[in-house]
Amino acid sequence: MAAKINGLIQKNSSGEAMKRCLLSCQALYGDIVQMQAGCAAAIKNGKLDEVSSSFDMSASGAKECENGFSKSSVASLLTEEDDNAFKLTKLGAALLNFPH
């Protein structure tokens, strides 16, 4: 995702609003990746509340990225990626709550 956003920033000819949105999304996705890095270990250690919180924050980050485009009145270049990230984190949360 970082490579795609970097490429979009470099190719951006849509102005400062688009660049701000892309930079914001880049930061949000950086946070998402950082949060998810420890999830496997947290699951193994039984810290399911911590993992659930991480999934919720990740889903919120994906939505925040998409909403940033709307607030800036520019067309999102990351709609599919934002939707996929949101759905994947919600799927992870659902699986986490599935009876074992």
C-alpha positions in Angstrom: 0.0 0.0 0.0 2.8 2.4 0.8 4.3 1.9 -2.7 1.0 2.6 -4.3 0.4 5.8 -2.2 4.0 6.9 -2.9 3.4 6.5 -6.6 0.2 8.4 -6.5 1.8 11.2 -4.6 4.6 11.5 -7.2 2.1 11.3 -10.1 -0.4 13.7 -8.4 -1.4 16.5 -10.7 -4.7 17.1 -8.9 -3.4 19.7 -6.5 -2.6 20.2 -2.9 -5.9 18.9 -1.6 -5.3 15.5 -3.2 -1.7 15.5 -1.9 -2.9 16.2 1.6 -5.4 13.3 1.4 -2.7 10.9 0.1 -0.2 11.9 2.8 -2.9 11.5 5.5 -3.8 8.0 4.2 -0.1 7.1 4.0 0.2 8.0 7.7 -3.0 6.1 8.6 -1.9 3.0 6.8 1.5 3.2 8.4 -0.3 3.1 11.7 -2.5 0.2 10.7 0.5 -1.9 9.6 2.3 -1.0 12.9 -0.8 -2.0 14.9 -1.3 -5.3 13.1 2.3 -6.4 13.5 1.8 -7.6 17.0 -1.6 -9.2 16.6 -0.4 -12.8 16.1 1.6 -12.7 19.3 -1.3 -11.1 21.2 -3.6 -13.8 20.0 -1.2 -16.5 21.1 -0.9 -14.8 24.5 -4.7 -14.6 24.9 -4.9 -10.8 24.6 -8.0 -10.9 22.5 -9.3 -7.5 23.8 -6.1 -5.9 22.6 -6.4 -7.6 19.1 -10.1 -6.6 18.9 -9.2 -3.0 19.7 -6.4 -3.1 17.0 -8.9 -4.4 14.4 -11.4 -1.7 15.3 -8.8 1.1 15.1 -7.6 -0.3 11.8 -11.1 -0.3 10.3 -11.6 3.3 11.5 -8.3 4.3 9.9 -9.4 2.9 6.5 -12.7 4.8 6.8 -10.9 7.9 7.9 -8.7 7.7 4.9 -11.7 7.5 2.6 -13.6 10.3 4.4 -10.6 12.6 4.0 -11.1 12.6 0.3 -14.8 13.5 0.7 -14.1 16.3 3.2 -11.6 17.7 0.8 -14.0 17.5 -2.1 -11.7 15.3 -4.2 -12.3 11.9 -5.8 -10.7 9.2 -3.8 -7.9 7.3 -5.5 -7.9 4.6 -2.8 -11.6 3.6 -2.6 -11.0 -0.1 -3.4 -8.0 -0.3 -1.0 -9.9 1.4 1.8 -12.9 -0.8 1.3 -10.7 -3.9 1.3 -8.8 -2.9 4.4 -12.1 -2.1 6.2 -13.6 -5.5 5.2 -10.5 -7.4 6.1 -10.2 -5.9 9.6 -13.9 -6.5 10.2 -13.5 -10.1 9.0 -10.6 -10.5 11.4 -12.7 -9.2 14.3 -15.5 -11.5 13.4 -13.2 -14.5 13.3 -11.7 -13.5 16.6 -15.1 -13.6 18.2 -16.1 -16.9 16.6 -16.4 -19.6 19.2 -13.3 -21.8 19.4 
